[in-house]
């Protein structure tokens, strides 16, 4: 639901890069170029961004107990 703070495989901090990635890709920039500009070179870190499904808006609609 929320992007992890660190990459699960290598442990590199990646959580702070999510907002910038989201903004740039929403503007229409190529995802590969955005990942390169953010300095994400390892495939494990890149897959964290490319495979992430943002469900925070959907989950926040439900009532908490």
Secondary structure by P-SEA (a helix, b strand, c coil): ccccccccccccccccaaaaaaaaaaacccaaaaaaaaccccaaaaaaaaacccaaaaaaacccc
